[in-house]
Structure formats: structure tokens, C-alpha cells
Amino acid sequence: MSKPKVLIVQELWWPRGRGGVLATHLITEMLTKHGFEVRVVTGARNYETISGVDFIYEPRLRASNKLRLWLNTYMLFREGWFKRLIEWADIVYVPRYAYPLIPLAKALGKRVIVHLHDYQPISYAAVIFHNDCFKNDFERAFHYELHQHGLTRTLITTPFTPVNRLAKKWVSQADVVICVSNRQREILEKAMPEIKSKLVVVYNPLPKIPVISKELPDEKTLLYLGGSSFIKGFHIVIKAIDEVSKKYGDLKVVMTGVKKKTPRQNYIVYEELPYEEVIKLHARAQGLLFPSIWEEPLPYAIIESMFLGTIPIASRVGGVPEIIKGSLAEDYLFTPGDINEFIDRIEKLLSQPKKDIIDTAIKLREHILRLFKVEEIESKIVKLFEFTL
């Protein structure tokens, strides 16, 4: 019996984008390995190719915002070549935000799989904050935009918040909605009980991370890979390190994705680094700072950190406790937003002898390999697409 034909529509493609885009790339490799015929329509001009996969570049998927993307996606369906692609497919896979495609594909009798790496169907900003107690999505979006992007963008974008109800309606029409952690499923199920039977939890595939040797320098070194992002806790890192550096004068914090140069002596800042270079930074780092304040579904930064033996000092948000549970890294979890707890965990790590950190590094890697079993995740993905036919 022949395998289903899969059409993937995604705005970005690896190596551009973040964790969800990387997951799509890895899943596409799995599908082709198991005999699925796959075609990809993407707005990425430069992408990492996959043997046997046909890529089609469509610049309209590079829309600058979600509203334009949704309009462009709808307009694409009116073109013959795109409609023929959907007719060719058995399964339409939507791993990002091209949601208007869902009802259009269903109208042609196609099965649709949506893969959620955030909370777009229930939040205009695509995030749910830890202990989220906003009365409505407008308040949440206003808070997010104001702190993440500033007042001007807040005033421009938040009036469009009600439009996100369409995203909820579109996603509810999918046949399967993949969540990447149990916590993410719990949040979505509460907000969208109508899709409870469609929700499936499958961990993202483990990236192809090279094994590196830990070469810890005499000076204390920590990583922060969240950029200048408010929701990633950049402001919390700055406050905490200002305090910790009073006690540990030799402390160095390596940051990526931070556009504004900091005058502080103990920071090494990179505005942008290729993925391979970011991985290399772990060789000389004792710990990863991860003070996120939103319910991160299943952050690759934590998975990669533990695989590479860099102890994560992470807030208890989203899928983070799910990844760390049962490992030595549990001792370094802290309450989201609690600066004193964060400082305490940092100082606890910095006081550890090198030998103990190296020993912990080995055990963290073993933990991740047990949790993210390649064959098991691959089997779930393949069966899910076969079953959907």
C-alpha cells in the first residue's frame, strides 16, 4: 500500500526560524525516510533542502504580519496551481500559521494536521503567560505588545485582536491537532474543549546535535540565548546578573540575539549567530539561564542544553518541568519571575566544583536520550500521518 501524499505549507523553513521550524524540517525528513511523497510550499527563499522533497517558493507567504499572511493564504487558494497541489495531496500539514488553508482543504475532502508550537488559536500574541489572569485576549495582547515591542506597535496592532477568533475557528476544523507537551495540551483543552478529541501529544524530534567535550574555563561562564525578549526574561537576567556579579567578579554571561550592546564588562553579546556556532558555546558554559515568563510548550533550548551538558537554570513554565523531571536539573528550577530564587539557583551552580558539573553534564545527556527516544518519536509521527489517511 502506497504512503499518503503530504503537502506542507509553512511561511519559514530551516535554518531560518526557531524551534517549531526546526521540528518541521526534522519531521519532513522522517516522512520521506518512510516513503511519504512530500511537497513543501514556503515563503523562505533560502532553505535547507531535503532529498526527495519538492520545494516551491511562494513569496506571499513571507507576509510581515499574521493578518496579511491569512489574506495571502486565502488568495493563494484562488490560483489554479495551488488548488491543484491541494487536490494532489492526501494530507495537508499546517505546522505554523497558514490557518485559512484548513477550511479550504476540508472543502476538497482532504485530511488536515495542524501542529502547534505556541498558542496562536487562543491568543493573538500566540503566548499564554505564566499565571495568565487577563480578563480577555485584548488585555493579554496589549500587555505583550507594550513590553515586547513598545507603545507604537501596541497602538497599531491590538485593535486587531478580535480577528484571532478566526484562527480558533479554523484550527477547530482540523482532523488532528498536535501538541508538543502535556502542559500545552492542558491549556488548549481548557480554552478549546471542542477540540479535546483531536489533541495528540507528540514530543518534537531530538535535533541532530553534535556531541561536544566540556572544557570549562577557570572563569565562571553562563549562557543566555533568549535575545532581548521580554517574555524570555531578558529583564530578569540583567537584574539577576547585576547582583550575582558583585559576588562573582569573574562571571561571564554570553548572550545571543541581543541587539543592544550592553556596557557591562561581564557580558559577551552576539546579535546573531548561526545554529552551529550557538551549539559550540555550550562547550565552555556551566549553565544556561532560562527565566521565561510564558508557558513555553517544549523549548529546544532546554533540550539542547541538557544534551550538551549545560545545566539549565529554568523557570517552571510550560513543558520545562516535563523535560527536566527526574533529572539533576530539577534542583535548579525556580518560580517564574522570582528574582531572588533565580539568583539563589545561579549562585548554587557557580559554587559547584568543575568535577561535579562535568558529572552532572553526563547524567543530563543520558536523561535527554531516555526521554527523547528517536525511534519512539519517529514511530508516533509516522503512525499519526498513516492513521490520518
Buried (B, 14 or more C-beta within 10 A) or exposed (E): EEBBBBBBBBBBBBBBBEBBBBBBBBBBBBBBEBEBBBBBBBBBEEBEEBEBBEBBBBEBBBBEEBBEBBEBBBEBBEEEEBBEBBEEBBBBBBBBBBBBBBBBBBEEEBBBBBBBBBBBBBBBBBBBBBEBEBEEBBEBBBBBBBBBBEEEEBEEBBEEBEEBEBBBEBBBBBBBBBBBBBBBBBBBBEBBEEBEEBBBBBBBBBBEBEEBEBEBEEEBBBBBBBBBBBBBBBBBBBBBBEBBBEEBEEBBBBBBBBEEEBEEEBBEBBEEBEEEEBBEBBBBBBBBBBBBBBBBBBBBBBBBBBBBBBBBBBBBBBBBBBBBEEBBBEEBBBBBBBBEBBBBBBBBBBEBEEEEBBBBBEEBBEBBEEBBEEEEBBEBBBEBBBEBE
